């Protein structure tokens, strides 16, 4: 079967694919969908489908761990994207990157702490260099 025939078969297919994973793995997948949707050229019909799948993943994750919904919502909002200045500030605090294994519970909570810290950077009147007094860097 040639590629065009295979693609035609794929687009005409209406069967449902069953997919099962853990909330943590779904969270990682959702983060990657959110990242992919940030690309300025990713705005066609396939982006709409990816967003719909992402929103369904969000509902499924939050059914088990509702506490992460604010963090997931941040992923849809580009105002929470890390700027180069914020990245430098993270590096000054000793946070140079997201841990390599976000499924490790210790890393997961570290990511949540970073997200809380970043959310505080986006509050009104954040103080010098975008830091609240709790996170001032000398």
Buried (B, 14 or more C-beta within 10 A) or exposed (E): EEEEEEEEEEEEEEEEEEEEEEBBEBBBBBBEBBEBBEEEEEEEEEBEEBBEBBBEBBEBBBEEBEEBEEBBEBBBEEEBEBEEEBEEBBEEEEBEEBBEEBEEEEBBEBBBEBBEBBEBBEEEEBBEBBBEEEBEEE
